[in-house]
Amino acid sequence: MLKKYHYAKPTARRLATLFRKSTRCSPPPAHKAYTCNTYSPVNAIAEFAPMGGVLIAYPGTIAPANDKKQLPPSGPRSFGIPNELIIRMQQLDSKADPVRIFIMCDDSTQLPLIIDSLEETAKSLNIAFDPNLLYLVPWDTDTYWTRDYGPWWIKNDKTGYYGIAKHIYTSLGGGSVGMVEGAEDVDPMEGSGIFRPNDDSGATKFSDYLNAPIRKWNDASWNAKKLLPIKTHNWYFTGLLDVGGNYMVTGDGTIASSYLVATQNELPVESEKQVTDPDAATIEKRMDYISDQCNTFLGTDKYLVLTDPTGTYIGHIDCWGKFLAPKKVLIAQSQNKKSNEAFDGISDFFKKEGFEVFRVMCQDIYVPIADTPATTAAYTNSLILNNHVYVPIAGGEYKKFDDEAIRVYKDALPGYKVIGIPGKPEFPWLGTDAMHCRTRGAPREVVNNWLKSQTQPLI
């Protein structure tokens, strides 16, 4: 008689040990929700909140010499987004509340050239365009990824004041400190991981641009009387290395990102080891600290942190996930079976957290100009702007996937106007980089306060 054996199901610890032994890599941590219920009077502003402006950049295209790496690029300038998107973002179909376009560019002679180019595009597409809604913010950035380094807006519910919770922008992808191009010989202990300093200053420069005329207004008088004060926005420093592409908030207390934040941020204590492949215990400590910081400066009481299923260098959540509303989330699907299993796991995690989950197929496409030809159409890397959704599309043989993505957005957001936007041939939409990465909204009330400071005083 054969002896029967009972084989116990391997524990998570045993599976992790097997994974590390077979791959020589640390096993990816499980998706997890961190909570911090300390009261904070502020609230992080979601992408889908009312916006009165969009921040974009118009940088040069020639990198500085190696001995002048701190300078911004020079030479011919270019937007990272097509003219059509810039024009449509003005939302002139909503005449009562048009959207202002703020362009980071420290060369005032460029504005007439920009206007001429946009007017030509608007005429060819037969869509309305107002050049008076364009403004140059006098600062040259290193790149056009304004989502990554642009302001994180908050509002103090007790005082009514808006504010910026400033993060330290880092160009480090995947948490590999010192491994970005041009920084191979940089000692990570000598700085904050910033290798695009002009980008990192972008949020501060935009903040000053909006606040400066308001401060002048509040200090001025008219006919010997003080003017009615206008609210400036406040400015805070979170102390976290981060990027806007890995930052999603619901507007009611929930934040989400990939585990990239845990590899980029070390604890501010002497005992913390400077590692970018931290063990599970270190990740836990780091995430507790990050969650506390976000609670203090963003008012978030729940932090949903997820394992990036794509395995790409960038590790940003906007490559595969997007909050559509306080309790709605869009998660990618993949033609790759293994990748799709990971996306399914993320979808299940959000469902357990009480979200209505929508799925969109992000197919494999061929982009000849990209560093890696095989990529995906990043339908989750879209822009929600007021009651419009702008979706990056590929066109051509991928039209059926484009059409399906637009249908998913219409189903998820009834009443929104959903518009597909093809990318620029020289800067195409990629699986790791599309229009969400290249735009950053400004709350309507903040923009309206800025506009008030430039009108005729009323006593």
C-alpha positions, 0 to 999 in steps of 0.5 A, spaced: 500 500 500 502 506 497 503 511 503 499 518 502 503 524 503 500 531 504 503 536 501 502 543 504 501 549 500 508 553 500 508 559 505 509 566 502 515 566 505 517 560 502 515 563 495 519 569 496 525 565 498 524 561 491 523 567 487 529 570 490 534 564 489 531 563 482 531 570 479 536 573 484 531 579 485 527 581 491 520 579 490 515 584 488 511 586 495 503 585 495 499 591 493 497 594 500 493 600 503 496 604 508 492 608 513 493 615 517 487 618 520 491 624 523 486 630 522 489 634 517 485 641 514 488 640 507 485 636 501 489 634 495 486 636 489 484 631 484 485 632 476 478 631 475 476 637 479 475 644 476 481 647 472 482 654 470 489 653 467 494 648 464 501 648 465 505 646 459 513 647 457 516 649 450 523 647 452 529 647 447 531 641 444 539 641 444 542 639 451 547 643 454 555 641 454 557 636 459 561 641 463 554 646 463 549 640 465 545 645 470 543 649 464 537 648 460 537 646 453 538 651 448 536 651 440 530 650 437 524 649 441 518 644 441 512 642 445 511 635 447 504 635 445 501 637 438 498 643 437 491 640 436 491 639 444 493 646 446 488 649 442 482 644 444 484 645 452 482 652 451 475 649 451 472 655 447 466 650 447 465 652 454 465 660 453 463 662 460 469 658 463 475 658 458 481 655 460 488 659 460 494 656 457 501 657 461 507 656 457 514 655 461 518 659 456 523 664 458 523 668 451 518 673 450 519 673 442 517 666 442 510 668 443 508 671 436 511 664 433 507 660 437 500 664 436 502 663 428 503 656 429 496 655 433 492 659 428 494 655 422 493 649 426 486 651 428 484 654 421 486 647 418 482 643 423 476 648 423 476 649 431 476 656 435 482 659 438 483 665 442 491 667 442 489 672 449 488 665 453 496 664 452 501 666 457 508 665 457 511 663 464 518 666 464 522 660 466 526 655 461 525 647 463 529 641 462 523 637 459 516 638 457 514 633 462 510 638 466 506 633 470 512 630 473 515 637 476 509 641 476 505 643 482 501 638 487 495 643 489 491 642 495 486 646 499 485 648 506 478 647 508 478 651 514 481 657 511 479 656 504 486 658 501 489 653 496 496 651 496 502 647 493 505 641 496 512 641 493 515 635 492 523 634 490 522 632 483 527 626 481 528 624 474 530 617 477 526 611 474 525 605 477 529 607 483 536 606 480 539 612 484 545 614 480 543 610 473 540 616 469 543 618 463 548 623 465 549 622 472 552 615 472 558 618 476 554 622 481 554 620 488 547 619 490 549 622 497 551 629 495 544 631 493 536 629 492 537 625 486 535 631 481 539 631 475 534 636 471 534 642 476 530 647 471 525 642 471 525 642 479 524 649 479 518 649 475 513 649 480 516 654 484 517 659 478 509 658 476 507 659 483 511 666 483 508 667 477 501 667 479 502 670 486 506 676 484 501 680 481 496 678 487 501 680 492 502 687 489 494 688 489 494 686 496 499 691 498 496 697 493 491 702 495 486 706 490 484 713 492 487 712 498 483 706 500 486 699 501 483 694 495 479 688 497 484 683 498 485 677 493 487 670 496 494 668 494 496 660 494 500 658 500 506 653 499 509 647 503 515 642 502 513 635 503 520 633 503 519 627 498 522 625 492 517 623 487 514 625 480 507 627 478 506 621 473 506 616 480 501 621 483 494 620 483 489 622 488 481 621 488 480 628 492 477 625 498 483 623 501 485 617 497 492 617 494 495 611 489 502 610 486 507 604 485 512 602 490 517 606 486 516 611 492 519 606 497 525 605 493 526 613 491 525 615 499 530 613 504 528 615 511 531 621 515 534 617 520 541 615 521 540 608 521 537 608 514 541 604 509 542 608 502 539 602 498 534 602 492 532 595 493 530 595 500 527 589 503 520 588 506 521 591 513 525 597 510 519 598 505 514 597 510 518 603 514 518 607 508 511 607 506 509 608 513 513 615 513 511 616 506 503 615 508 504 620 514 508 625 510 502 625 505 497 625 510 500 632 513 501 635 507 496 633 502 490 631 507 490 623 504 488 618 510 489 612 505 495 610 501 494 605 496 501 602 493 501 597 488 506 593 484 508 596 477 506 590 473 509 593 466 517 592 468 518 598 465 524 603 467 519 608 469 515 605 474 509 610 474 502 609 475 499 613 470 502 608 465 497 603 467 492 606 472 488 612 473 482 615 477 476 617 473 472 620 479 472 619 487 470 612 487 472 610 479 478 607 477 481 605 470 486 599 469 489 597 463 489 590 460 494 587 456 495 582 450 500 579 454 497 573 458 502 574 464 502 582 464 494 581 464 494 577 470 498 582 474 493 587 471 487 583 473 490 583 480 490 590 481 483 591 478 481 586 484 485 590 489 481 596 487 474 593 487 476 590 494 477 598 496 470 599 494 472 602 487 468 601 480 473 599 476 473 600 468 478 596 464 482 598 457 486 594 452 493 597 451 495 594 445 502 593 443 504 598 437 510 599 433 513 606 434 519 607 430 522 613 433 522 610 440 528 608 443 524 601 444 520 600 438 515 595 441 511 599 446 503 600 448 498 606 446 497 609 453 490 610 454 490 611 461 495 616 460 490 621 458 488 628 460 481 629 464 480 637 464 473 639 466 468 636 463 472 633 457 477 627 456 483 627 451 485 620 450 492 619 446 490 615 440 495 611 435 490 611 429 492 607 422 491 599 424 490 601 431 484 604 430 479 599 433 483 599 439 483 607 439 475 606 438 474 601 444 478 606 449 474 612 447 468 607 448 470 605 455 471 613 457 464 614 455 461 609 459 465 610 465 464 618 465 457 619 462 456 627 460 463 628 458 466 630 451 471 624 450 476 626 444 482 622 441 488 626 440 494 623 435 501 624 438 506 629 434 510 625 429 517 627 432 514 626 439 509 620 439 505 617 445 508 612 448 506 606 453 511 610 458 509 617 456 503 621 453 499 627 454 498 626 462 505 626 463 506 632 458 500 637 462 499 639 469 492 643 471 491 649 475 485 649 479 480 654 477 479 658 483 487 659 483 487 662 476 481 666 477 484 670 483 490 671 479 485 674 473 482 678 479 489 682 480 489 684 473 483 687 472 480 694 474 480 695 482 473 695 485 472 699 491 
